Amino acid sequence: MRQTFFGHGASRGSALGRARVRLPHALEVAEEHIAPEQVESELQRLHAAIDTVRAEMHALRERLHGALAHEVGEFLDLHALLLDDPELLQGLDKLIRSGRYAADYALRLQRDRIAAVFEAMDDAYFRSRVDDIDQVIGRIHAALHRHDGDMQGVAGEILVADNVAPAELAQLQAQGVMAIVTAAGSALSHSAILARSLHLPLVVGAAQALQKINDGDVLTVDGASGTIVVEPNADDLRAHRGRMREHARERKQLHRLRREPTRTLDGIDIKLYANAESRDDVAEAHALGTAGVGLYRTEFLFLQRSELPTEEEQFRAYRDVVLGMTGRSVTIRTLDLGADKADRTGLALRDEPNPALGLRGVRLSLARDGLLETQLRALLRASGYGPLRILVPMVSSREEIKRVRALLDRVAADLRREGHEIADQVPLGAMIEVPAAAIALPSFIGAIDFLSIGTNDLVQYLLAADRNNEALGELYTPLHPAVLRLIRDVIRLARARGKSVAVCGEMAGDPSFAPLLLALGLEEFSLHPATLLELRRAIRGLDLSTLRARAPALLRAGDRQGIEDWLRKAGAAS
Amino acid sequence: MIERELTVSNRLGLHARATAKLVQVLSAFRSTVTLTAKGREVNAKSIMGVMLLAAGQGTTVKLRVEGEDEAQAADAAIALFDRRFDEDS
């Protein structure tokens, strides 16, 4: 019988397929005993499954990069430790050896024992860690069955589950899952962010769906509206096919935009640069027809290791980005790390009460002997292979720029004396992400060649709102009059002085903000390649002169509501 | 054998990241290390075990280390508690 359920659309896309229902703690295994002579082979079977899961997690880690790797990485680290946990492994060993339980049932028993303790805890945080244990035990269980070959994959199916872990998503997609529906979860979770970047339809918060949908039911899922239809009728199927055609058309249209210019309706060319931090990003950006790399992060060279990267290693990494862009501009940012990531580097940083306001970015680079010098040497050497610009993060005063400039000049002279081929001019830019830098910009704009506005930190510092603090809700937003005014002032001053200026924070990558940034005078965006074509499409539908004429009204808007109203009208008018 | 009373003073308590750090640090040593709190004794080299203590900020735990490298292992554990597990705040 046809039924409809609603959740929150967390990742767009439509799917039609059979449901694979995974009940919470889906370890519904019957009690099963083994003969004494089977003990060793059963233990081997269990450890082979654990090895499989370990290899899967390792493979997933290799595939993730960028911000995703940092976020999902923490889960993976925790899960990897659980997988090797002596208590868990000894408990299982004992159940199999002394209790003569089959591995499946031993897992079930062990899970229940641990869960009982966790579930009795008062603290919600600790109580919810049972999810991590469930996820790890669940994966071992699944791997056991794959060894038996009697577990069907999820190819062509729609997973209906209590929740999914970020670490599972990529694997489920690789196995061919069409869409995912979860009872719990939020559109802002790591899983949702990951699903969107994987283009995997996801509906969250559909509690009813988990209770009412049965294994094998045929479903249509619309990841945009969050609608799930069980046993769809002819009308539903037509609607689904309509949505699929619409998606296909959109994808084709987007794909065509690869070779089209980013030009407004009134014929102004806007430059779209890519944020990147890996070879894959650079290759993708190149294929999408970017103007170049607008922000190449170098932190990955320093993370997850105990010694600092050598000049040679850095030089090769930077040179390869320059070569990969085949003559288009490449902007490389110097190290942007602080105490919050100290434990994953060889920098031996001291713990800080507030790393966001501490020794990070250019402050750290200038505080450590040789750190910046090595990086600048590597960057300058790479400049011999194509157009390269150097961007300095977390600048808050002229003094910092002067010190970097002086070091850059000295390093350039050293390299030339040593016989290295380096560019005559390597532009030096500052990231504007500390409000003080934005306000004091007239005092040091003469000392720099270009600017990049990092909206993530600028918004956080300007509004005194920690962007990771969920309790703040909508207080952290670029749609605040103070943010818009400051961005406008920075762009205006840069343009008046003939310096290029880009926005490189997440704000630049959201096509819905494009009318606003264009109205404020922006003509250069740097964003993740994943949304580059969508932004190009949005810009091609906008009229720059109309937007600029409306800028005064935008700057008069006194609050978020007023700014949103302006955005709606601007979008509708084009 | 070395025994010491320690206080969990970091804001989040012995949560996942702090526990992971403790387990990673202790795994390098051969000594047996246990933590006792609220009447429960757990293997300090087990992330599951330590999380089972559900030790929030302010909890007192008893550290017991026994083995050939007990002095170094105890120092490493105590240092981590003292540094509040290098937590952000």
Interface residues (C-beta under 8 A of the other chain):
Chain A: E74 D77 L78 L81 L82 D85 P86 E87 L88 I114 V117 F118 M121 D122 D123 Y125 F126 R129 D132 I133 A339 D340 A342 D343 D351 E352 P353 N354 P355
Chain B: L12 G13 H15 A16 R17 A20 K21 V23 Q24 V42 N43 K45 S46 I47 M48 G49 M51 L52 A54 G56 R83 R84 D86 E87 D88 S89
